[in-house]
Amino acid sequence: MVTSHTNIIIAGTSIEGLVLARALERYDVNVRLLEEQKSPAHEPKALLLYARTLEVLESIKLAKPLLETGIAYHSLEFNYEGKQIFTPSFDFLKDESPYPFVLSLANCDVQRLLQRALVKTSVEWGMRITKLKQNGLKTEAIVEKNNMEERIIADYVVGADGIDSVVRQLASIKCKMDGGSELMMADVKTEQRLTNNAPSMMFNKKGIMFAADLPGHQARIMMVDREEPYTRLENTEASLRGLYQKITGLPLSMQTAVTVQSKQAVFHQAKEFRAGDVFLVGEAAHAHHPMTSQSVNLGIQDSINLSWKLGMVCARACPETLLKSYEAERLPVARKVNRTTDWTVRSLAVQKPIAVQARNRTLKMVEMIEQLPEAFIRRLSHLSVRYRASAPPLKEELRRAGALHPGDRVPDAALTDFENRKTRLYEHLQEGKFLFVMRTSGSRIDKEYAFIKRWIRKSAPYFGSMVQPALVSPTPTMGQPDDILCWSERHLSREFRQLIGPGESMLIRPDGYLLFHSDAAGWSSWKDAVELFLTAGAEWNLEEQEARKWRQNFKSISRKWKKQLTFSK
């Protein structure tokens, strides 16, 4: 048996696995990307990418090619019995993100694009993992190909191999799995658009249908027959046309069906996302109803979150305790999305007249109160995700309107240097490093440079060379060091000015979340915050964390409703 060594094994060429492989190429690590299938498979899936997903993909230079491939929509449509009852818009996000829309594109197109983007890593097809053995230092994987076995000894193994994850099973990670109704999915070639310039969810007494137009006169359709929800559907064009007409009352205007697939909708949630040196991302860790497109968005963000932590640990830039924060941060997010999508699908499937009436009235009321559709879209777009539980606390004197708490997402922002070159904040995260930003207080710039260099030197035992320093200054300076970015304060957006005041500094993680924010000129306060994040911050009890967040959200929602709903005699 041949024996080989590597830093990381990624099992599966799902979108999440390919994103993880691409993100790890930014670091000095060896990666083997293994796929059990012998060639790429085409599976019709709802693939809508939301704002936060596109933001993190920008950090690995993939947002632009995806935008050139897909169709951007600025709203969603919910229809009951042919009437629009809820049409939330993404347009208000233009002040919060460069991507105030939802991007619709084909699953197979994204996988091909991601495979072409790989530079150092190649897919090894037909490689099936049959055994995993951990000894506390390394993980040994036995891989079979063409009846030949290979032993691969790795530092870490990541399962990105989908709902029926072999890695999850071999690592003995428990998973709660529930089966839903029978779901028909199809990619079809159309003569004209099926939707009214927005991904559409139609539901009535006969069924539920999701439709989204794709580039190249194609569309994706997903349908559930509510009259016979558990009856096995045939994978034929005739069956597709029949169910479409049954639900919509209209014939399906298409040239041909590219793929038709019927299967039971499966939802699951792994009890943990890590077992020793084995990690799970994407549908190996959690699966949600395909109509919601939440699985792939969550999975991509899982991969980005894990990539920089694995990369820095394998490159010996950060201590291994950093890896504890992956599960501490991503598992609560997946649980929350699981509850939300489950509630959404169940509410669409209600059939009793009183329940249908209550749901429709609720949706209309939600649309009338401005903050509620915005909160819905913000959550759907994952812009409200934050990791405060694993982050250091915010100093009391920095609490102000527009200020971020450590663990919050840092909004992307337009920047301009003193040679009038325009960039965006997330472009400076593309090397996979932390970004240390300091805004001058009006004192001598040479003192600010000296502080930055001292800060970088002091932080080296914690982050190695994985920090990119930047200075925001009102005027250009002579003798600016080449290794320090310098941006013009005069061209800062109002939002960015609120994030960081004069004399303040902040450390931004490679995935665009704030690690710490300080107004102190010394290293001592930073040292405590960095050590807390790398070690103690990841030790939160997840159940306690979930309960605390639920209480905070309940109080916040209660206050909003009291302000919005006033009753007069």
For each residue, the residues with C-beta under 8 A, 3 or more apart:
1: 149 150 151
2: 149 150 151
3: 150 151 152 153
4: 150 151 152 153
5: 30 152 153 154
6: 9 30 31 32 152 153 154 155
7: 29 30 31 154 155 156 314
8: 24 29 30 31 32 154 155 156 157 158 310 314
9: 6 31 32 34 129 139 141 152 154 156 157 158
10: 17 20 21 31 32 33 34 158 160
11: 17 34 35 36 129 157 158 159 160 161 165 166 167
12: 16 17 34 35 36 159 160 161 162 165 167 284
13: 17 18 33 35 37 40 111 115 123 160
14: 17 18 160 161 162 282 283 299
15: 18 19 107 110 111 114 282 296 299 300
16: 12 19 20 160 281 282 283 296 299 300 302 303
17: 10 11 12 13 14 20 21 33 158 160 161 281 282 303
18: 13 14 15 21 22 33 111 114 115 118
19: 15 16 22 23 57 60 62 114 299 300 303 304 307
20: 10 16 17 23 24 158 160 281 303 306 307
21: 10 17 18 24 25 31 33 118 121
22: 18 19 25 60 62 114 117 118 121
23: 19 20 26 59 60 303 304 307 308 311 432
24: 8 20 21 27 29 31 121 307 310 311
25: 21 22 31 118 119 120 121
26: 23 60 307 311 430 431 432
27: 24 308 311 312 314 315 432
28: 314 315
29: 7 8 24 310 311 314 315
30: 5 6 7 8
31: 6 7 8 9 10 21 24 25 120 121
32: 6 8 9 10 121 124 152 154
33: 10 13 17 18 21 118 121 122 123 124
34: 9 10 11 12 124 127 129 143
35: 11 12 13 123 124 125 126 127
36: 11 12 126 127 128 129 161 166
37: 13 40 41 125 126
38: 125 126
39: 125
40: 13 37 108 111 112 115
41: 37
42: 107 108 259
43: 107 108 259 261
44: 107 185 186 187 220 258 259 260 261
45: 107 185 220 290 296
46: 185 210 212 220 222 290 291 292 293
47: 104 105 106 107 110 220 293 296
48: 102 103 104 199 212 293 297
49: 53 54 57 66 70 102 103 105 293 296 297 300
50: 53 54 99 102 103 293 297 380 381 382
51: 54 55 90 93 96 97 99 100 101 381 382 383
52: 55 56 97 297 301 381 382 383 385 409
53: 49 50 56 57 296 297 300 301 382
54: 49 50 51 57 58 63 66 67 98 99 103
55: 51 52 58 59 63 97 98 99 412 426 512
56: 52 53 59 60 300 301 304 511 512
57: 19 49 53 54 60 62 63 66 300 304
58: 54 55 61 62 63 64 98 412 424 426 427 430
59: 23 55 56 304 426 429 430 432 510 511 512
60: 19 22 23 26 56 57 304 430
61: 58 64 117 430
62: 19 22 57 58 65 66 113 114 117
63: 54 55 57 58 66 67 99
64: 58 61 67 68
65: 62 68 69 113 117
66: 49 54 57 62 63 69 70 103 105 110 113
67: 54 63 64 70 72 103
68: 64 65
69: 65 66 105 109 110 113 215
70: 49 66 67 103 104 105 109 214 215
71: 103 104 105 213 214 215
72: 67 101 102 103 104
73: 76 90 101 102 103 104 197 198 199
74: 89 90 91 100 101 198
75: 87 88 89 90 91 197 198
76: 73 87 88 102 198 199 200 201
77: 84 86 87 195 196 198 199 200 201
78: 84 85 86 87 200 201 203 363
79: 82 83 84 85 200 201 202 203
80: 83 85 202 203 204 356 360
81: 204
82: 79 202 204 249
83: 79 80
84: 77 78 79 87
85: 78 79 80 360 363 364
86: 77 78 363 364 366 367 373
87: 75 76 77 78 84 198 367
88: 75 76 367 373 376 377
89: 74 75 92 373 377
90: 51 73 74 75 93 100 101 102 377 381
91: 74 75 94 100
92: 89 95 96 100 374 377
93: 51 90 96 97 99 100 101 377 378 381 383
94: 91 97 100
95: 92 495
96: 51 92 93 100 378 383 411
97: 51 52 55 93 94 100 381 383 411 412
98: 54 55 58 412 424
99: 50 51 54 55 63 93 103
100: 51 74 90 91 92 93 94 96 97
101: 51 72 73 74 90 93
102: 48 49 50 72 73 76 90 199 381
103: 48 49 50 54 66 67 70 71 72 73 99
104: 47 48 70 71 72 73 199 212 213 214
105: 47 49 66 69 70 71 109 110 214 215
106: 47 109 110 187 214 215 218 220
107: 15 42 43 44 45 47 110 111 296
108: 40 42 43 111 112
109: 69 70 105 106 112 113 215
110: 15 47 66 69 105 106 107 113 114
111: 13 15 18 40 107 108 114 115
112: 40 108 109 115 116
113: 62 65 66 69 109 110 116 117
114: 15 18 19 22 62 110 111 117 118
115: 13 18 40 111 112 118 123
116: 112 113
117: 22 61 62 65 113 114
118: 18 21 22 25 33 114 115 121 122 123
119: 25
120: 25 31
121: 21 22 24 25 31 32 33 118
122: 33 118
123: 13 33 35 115 118
124: 32 33 34 35 127 145
125: 35 37 38 39
126: 35 36 37 38 145 146
127: 34 35 36 124 143 144 145
128: 36 143 144 145 166
129: 9 11 34 36 132 141 142 143 166 167 170
130: 142 143 144 149
131: 140 141 142 170
132: 129 139 140 141 142 157 167 170 171 278
133: 139 140
134: 138 139 140 276 277 278
135: 138 139 140
136: 276
137:
138: 134 135 153 154 155 277
139: 9 132 133 134 135 153 154 155 156 157 276 277 278
140: 131 132 133 134 135 151 152 153 154
141: 9 129 131 132 151 152 153 154 157
142: 129 130 131 132 149 150 151
143: 34 127 128 129 130 149 150 151 152
144: 127 128 130 147 148 149 150
145: 124 126 127 128 148 150
146: 126
147: 144
148: 144 145
149: 1 2 130 142 143 144
150: 1 2 3 4 142 143 144 145
151: 1 2 3 4 140 141 142 143
152: 3 4 5 6 9 32 140 141 143
153: 3 4 5 6 138 139 140 141
154: 5 6 7 8 9 32 138 139 140 141 157 277
155: 6 7 8 138 139 277 314
156: 7 8 9 139 277 278 279 310 314
157: 8 9 11 132 139 141 154 167 171 277 278 279
158: 8 9 10 11 17 20 167 278 279 280 281 306 310
159: 11 12 165 166 167 168 171 278 279 280 281 284 285
160: 10 11 12 13 14 16 17 20 280 281 282 284 299 303
161: 11 12 14 17 36 164 165 166 167 284
162: 12 14 165 282 283 284
163: 266 268 283 284 287
164: 161
165: 11 12 159 161 162 168 169 280 283 284
166: 11 36 128 129 159 161 169 170
167: 11 12 129 132 157 158 159 161 170 171 278 280 284
168: 159 165 171 173 175 270 280 284 285
169: 165 166 172 173
170: 129 131 132 166 167
171: 132 157 159 167 168 275 276 278
172: 169 275
173: 168 169 270 271 272 275 278 280
174: 270 271 272
175: 168 268 269 270 271
176: 268 269 271
177: 266 267 268
178: 266 267 268
179: 264 265 266
180: 183 264 265 266 267 289 345
181: 224 225 226 229 230 264 265 349
182: 224 225 229 230 231 232 233 262 263 264 265
183: 180 222 223 224 262 263 264 265 290 291
184: 221 222 223 224 225 233 239 240 243 260 261 262
185: 44 45 46 220 221 222 259 260 261 262 263 290
186: 44 220 221 222 240 257 258 259 260 261
187: 44 106 214 218 219 220 257 258 259
188: 218 219 220 221 240 252 254 255 256 257 258
189: 217 218 254 255 256 257 258
190: 193 194 213 217 218 219 253 254 255
191: 217 253 254 255
192: 253
193: 190 196 197 213 219
194: 190 200 211 213 219 221 253
195: 77 198 199 200 211 212 213 219
196: 77 193 200
197: 73 75 193
198: 73 74 75 76 77 87 195
199: 48 73 76 77 102 104 195 210 211 212
200: 76 77 78 79 194 195 196 210 211 212
201: 76 77 78 79 208 209 210 291 348
202: 79 80 82 208 209 210 211 247 248
203: 78 79 80 207 208 209 348 349
204: 80 81 82 207 247
205: 226 351
206: 225 226 227 246 247
207: 203 204 223 224 225 226 227 243 246 247
208: 201 202 203 223 224 226 247 291 348 349
209: 201 202 203 221 222 223 224 244 247 248
210: 46 199 200 201 202 220 221 222 223 291
211: 194 195 199 200 202 219 220 221 222
212: 46 48 104 195 199 200 219 220
213: 71 104 190 193 194 195 218 219
214: 70 71 104 105 106 187 218 219 220
215: 69 70 71 105 106 109 218
216:
217: 189 190 191
218: 106 187 188 189 190 213 214 215 258
219: 187 188 190 193 194 195 211 212 213 214 254
220: 44 45 46 47 106 185 186 187 188 210 211 212 214
221: 184 185 186 188 194 209 210 211 240 244
222: 46 183 184 185 186 209 210 211 290 291
223: 183 184 207 208 209 210 243 244 247
224: 181 182 183 184 207 208 209 229 265 349
225: 181 182 184 206 207 228 229 231 233 243 246 247
226: 181 205 206 207 208 229 349 351
227: 206 207
228: 225 231
229: 181 182 224 225 226
230: 181 182
231: 182 225 228
232: 182 262
233: 182 184 225 239 243 262
234: 238 239 262
235: 239 260 261 262
236: 239 240 260
237: 240 241 256 257 260
238: 234 241 242
239: 184 233 234 235 236 242 243 260 262
240: 184 186 188 221 236 237 243 244 252 257 260
241: 237 238 244 245 251 252
242: 238 239 245 246
243: 184 207 223 225 233 239 240 246 247
244: 209 221 223 240 241 247 248 250 251 252
245: 241 242 248 249 250 251 252
246: 206 207 225 242 243
247: 202 204 206 207 208 209 223 225 243 244
248: 202 209 244 245
249: 82 245
250: 244 245
251: 241 244 245
252: 188 240 241 244 245
253: 190 191 192 194
254: 188 189 190 191 219 257
255: 188 189 190 191
256: 188 189 237
257: 186 187 188 189 237 240 254 260
258: 44 186 187 188 189 218
259: 42 43 44 185 186 187
260: 44 184 185 186 235 236 237 239 240 257
261: 43 44 184 185 186 235
262: 182 183 184 185 232 233 234 235 239
263: 182 183 185
264: 179 180 181 182 183
265: 179 180 181 182 183 224 289 290
266: 163 177 178 179 180 287
267: 177 178 180 287 288 289 338 341 342
268: 163 175 176 177 178 286 287
269: 175 176 285 286 334 335 338
270: 168 173 174 175 273 280 284 285 286
271: 173 174 175 176
272: 173 174 275 327 331
273: 270 279 280 281 285 302 326 327 330 331 334
274: 278 279 280 323 326 327
275: 171 172 173 272 278
276: 134 136 139 171
277: 134 138 139 154 155 156 157
278: 132 134 139 156 157 158 159 167 171 173 274 275
279: 156 157 158 159 273 274 306 310 326
280: 158 159 160 165 167 168 173 270 273 274 284 285
281: 16 17 20 158 159 160 273 284 285 299 302 303 306
282: 14 15 16 17 160 162 285 286 295 296 298 299 300 302 303
283: 14 16 162 163 165 286 287 295 299
284: 12 159 160 161 162 163 165 167 168 270 280 281
285: 159 168 269 270 273 280 281 282 299 302 330 334
286: 268 269 270 282 283 295 298 334 337 338
287: 163 266 267 268 283 295
288: 267 292 294 295 298 337 338 341 342
289: 180 265 267 292 294 341 342 344 345
290: 45 46 183 185 222 265 293 295
291: 46 183 201 208 210 222 345
292: 46 288 289 295 341 344 345
293: 46 47 48 49 50 290 296 297
294: 288 289 297 298 337 341
295: 282 283 286 287 288 290 292 298 299
296: 15 16 45 47 49 53 107 282 293 299 300
297: 48 49 50 52 53 293 294 300 301 382
298: 282 286 288 294 295 301 302 333 334 337 382
299: 14 15 16 19 160 281 282 283 285 295 296 302 303
300: 15 16 19 49 53 56 57 282 296 297 303 304
301: 52 53 56 297 298 304 305 330 333 382 385 511
302: 16 273 281 282 285 298 299 305 306 330
303: 16 17 19 20 23 160 281 282 299 300 306 307
304: 19 23 56 57 59 60 300 301 307 308 511
305: 301 302 308 309 326 329 330 511
306: 20 158 279 281 302 303 309 310 326 330
307: 19 20 23 24 26 303 304 310 311 432
308: 23 27 304 305 311 312 432 509 510 511
309: 305 306 312 313 318 322 323 325 326
310: 8 24 29 156 158 279 306 307 313 314 323
311: 23 24 26 27 29 307 308 314 315 432
312: 27 308 309 315 317 318 322 463 464 466
313: 309 310 316 317 318 319 320 322 323
314: 7 8 27 28 29 155 156 310 311
315: 27 28 29 311 312 464 466
316: 313 464
317: 312 313 463 464 465 466
318: 309 312 313 322 462 463 464 466 534
319: 313 322 462 534 535
320: 313 323
321: 324 534 535 538
322: 309 312 313 318 319 325 534 538
323: 274 309 310 313 320 326
324: 321 327 328 538 539
325: 309 322 328 329 387 390 533 537 538
326: 273 274 279 305 306 309 323 329 330
327: 272 273 274 324 330 331 542
328: 324 325 331 332 389 390 538 539 540 542 545
329: 305 325 326 332 333 387 389 390
330: 273 285 301 302 305 306 326 327 333 334
331: 272 273 327 328 334 335 542
332: 328 329 335 336 389 542 545 546 549
333: 298 301 329 330 336 337 385
334: 269 273 285 286 298 330 331 337 338
335: 269 331 332 338 339 546
336: 332 333 339 340
337: 286 288 294 298 333 334 340 341
338: 267 269 286 288 334 335 341 342
339: 335 336 342 343
340: 336 337 343 344 379
341: 267 288 289 292 294 337 338 344 345
342: 267 288 289 338 339 345 346
343: 339 340 346 347
344: 289 292 340 341 347 348
345: 180 289 291 292 341 342 348 349
346: 342 343 349 350
347: 343 344 350 359
348: 201 203 208 344 345 359
349: 181 203 208 224 226 345 346
350: 346 347 355 356 359
351: 205 226 355 356
352: 355 356
353: 356 357
354: 357 358
355: 350 351 352 358 359
356: 80 350 351 352 353 359 360
357: 353 354 360 361
358: 354 355 361 362
359: 347 348 350 355 356 362 363
360: 80 85 356 357 363 364
361: 357 358 364 365
362: 358 359 365 366
363: 78 85 86 359 360 366 367
364: 85 86 360 361 367 368
365: 361 362 368 369
366: 86 362 363 369 372 373 376
367: 86 87 88 363 364 372 373
368: 364 365
369: 365 366 372 373 564
370: 373 374
371: 374 375 560 564
372: 366 367 369 375 376
373: 86 88 89 366 367 369 370 376 377
374: 92 370 371 377 378
375: 371 372 378 379 384
376: 88 366 372 373 379 380
377: 88 89 90 92 93 373 374 380 381
378: 93 96 374 375 381 383 384
379: 340 375 376 382 383 384
380: 50 376 377
381: 50 51 52 90 93 97 102 377 378
382: 50 51 52 53 297 298 301 379 385
383: 51 52 93 96 97 378 379 409
384: 375 378 379
385: 52 301 333 382 409
386: 405 407 408 409 513
387: 325 329 390 391 407 513
388: 391 405 406 407 408
389: 328 329 332 407 537 540 545 548 549
390: 325 328 329 387 407 533 537 538 540
391: 387 388 405 406 407 514 515 516 533 537
392: 406 515 516 528 529 532 533 537
393: 406
394: 398 399 403 405 406 517
395: 398 399 517 518 519 525
396: 399
397: 519
398: 394 395 403 504 517 518 519
399: 394 395 396 403
400: 403 498
401: 498
402: 495 498 499
403: 394 398 399 400 498 499 517
404: 408 410 499 506 514 517
405: 386 388 391 394 408 514
406: 388 391 392 393 394 514 515 516 517 529 533
407: 386 387 388 389 390 391 513 514
408: 386 388 404 405 513 514
409: 52 383 385 386 512 513 514
410: 404 425 499 506 508 512 513 514
411: 96 97 425 495 496 499
412: 55 58 97 98 424 425 426 512
413: 424 425 492 493 495 496
414: 422 423 424 491 493
415: 422 423 424 425 428 487 491 492
416: 420 421 422 423 487 488 491
417: 420 421 423 485 486 487 488
418: 476 486 488
419:
420: 416 417
421: 416 417
422: 414 415 416
423: 414 415 416 417 427 428
424: 58 98 412 413 414 415 427
425: 410 411 412 413 415 428 429 435 496 508
426: 55 58 59 412 429 430 512
427: 58 423 424 430
428: 415 423 425 431 435 468 470 485
429: 59 425 426 432 433 435 508 510 511 512
430: 26 58 59 60 61 426 427
431: 26 428 468
432: 23 26 27 59 307 308 311 429 466 510
433: 429 466 467 468 510
434: 463 466 467 468 507 508 509 510 515
435: 425 428 429 467 468 470 507 508
436: 452 455 456 459 467 468 469 470 505 506 507 508
437: 470 471 472 500 505 506 507 508
438: 448 451 452 469 470 471 472 504 505
439: 471 472 489 500 501 502 503 504 505
440: 443 445 448 471 472 473 474 489 502 503
441: 448 502 503
442: 474 502
443: 440 447 448
444: 447 448
445: 440 448 449 471 473 477
446: 449 450 477
447: 443 444 450 451
448: 438 440 441 443 444 445 451 452 471 473
449: 445 446 452 453 471 480 481 484
450: 446 447 453 454
451: 438 447 448 454 455 521
452: 436 438 448 449 455 456 469 471 484
453: 449 450 456 457 469 481
454: 450 451 457 458 523
455: 436 451 452 458 459 469 505 523 526
456: 436 452 453 459 460 467 469
457: 453 454 460
458: 454 455 523 526 527
459: 436 455 456 462 463 467 526 530
460: 456 457 463 464 465
461:
462: 318 319 459 530 531 534
463: 312 317 318 434 459 460 466 467 530
464: 312 315 316 317 318 460
465: 317 460
466: 312 315 317 318 432 433 434 463
467: 433 434 435 436 456 459 463 507
468: 428 431 433 434 435 436 485
469: 436 438 452 453 455 456 483 484 485
470: 428 435 436 437 438 484 485 486 487
471: 437 438 439 440 445 448 449 452 484 485 486 487
472: 437 438 439 440 487 488 489 492 500
473: 440 445 448 476 477 486 487 488 489
474: 440 442 488 489 490
475:
476: 418 473 480 486 488
477: 445 446 473 480 486
478:
479:
480: 449 476 477 484 486
481: 449 453 484
482:
483: 469
484: 449 452 469 470 471 480 481
485: 417 428 468 469 470 471
486: 417 418 470 471 473 476 477 480
487: 415 416 417 470 471 472 473 491 492
488: 416 417 418 472 473 474 476 491 492
489: 439 440 472 473 474 492
490: 474
491: 414 415 416 487 488
492: 413 415 472 487 488 489 496 497
493: 413 414 496 497
494: 497 498
495: 95 402 411 413 498 499
496: 411 413 425 492 493 499 500
497: 492 493 494 500 501
498: 400 401 402 403 494 495
499: 402 403 404 410 411 495 496 506
500: 437 439 472 496 497 504 505 506 517
501: 439 497 504 519
502: 439 440 441 442
503: 439 440 441 519 521
504: 398 438 439 500 501 517 518 519
505: 436 437 438 439 455 500 517 518 519
506: 404 410 436 437 499 500 514 515 516 517 518
507: 434 435 436 437 467 514 515 516 517 526 530
508: 410 425 429 434 435 436 437 512 513 514 515
509: 308 434 512 513 514 515
510: 59 308 429 432 433 434
511: 56 59 301 304 305 308 429
512: 55 56 59 409 410 412 426 429 508 509
513: 386 387 407 408 409 410 508 509
514: 391 404 405 406 407 408 409 410 506 507 508 509 517
515: 391 392 406 434 506 507 508 509 529 530 533
516: 391 392 406 506 507 526 529 530 533
517: 394 395 398 403 404 406 500 504 505 506 507 514
518: 395 398 504 505 506 525 526 529
519: 395 397 398 501 503 504 505
520: 524 525 526
521: 451 503
522: 525 526
523: 454 455 458 526 527
524: 520 527 528
525: 395 518 520 522 528 529
526: 455 458 459 507 516 518 520 522 523 529 530
527: 458 523 524 530 531
528: 392 524 525 531 532
529: 392 406 515 516 518 525 526 532 533
530: 459 462 463 507 515 516 526 527 533 534
531: 462 527 528 534 535 536
532: 392 528 529 535 536 537
533: 325 390 391 392 406 515 516 529 530 537 538
534: 318 319 321 322 462 530 531 537 538
535: 319 321 531 532 538 539
536: 531 532 539
537: 325 389 390 391 392 532 533 534 540
538: 321 322 324 325 328 390 533 534 535
539: 324 328 535 536
540: 328 389 390 537 544 545
541: 544 545
542: 327 328 331 332 545 546
543: 546 547
544: 540 541 547 548
545: 328 332 389 540 541 542 548 549
546: 332 335 542 543 549 550
547: 543 544 550 551
548: 389 544 545 551 552
549: 332 389 545 546 552 553
550: 546 547 553 554
551: 547 548 554 555
552: 548 549 555 556
553: 549 550 556 557
554: 550 551 557 558
555: 551 552 558 559
556: 552 553 559 560
557: 553 554 560 561
558: 554 555 561 562
559: 555 556 562 563
560: 371 556 557 563 564
561: 557 558 564 565
562: 558 559 565
563: 559 560
564: 369 371 560 561
565: 561 562
566:
567:
568:
569:
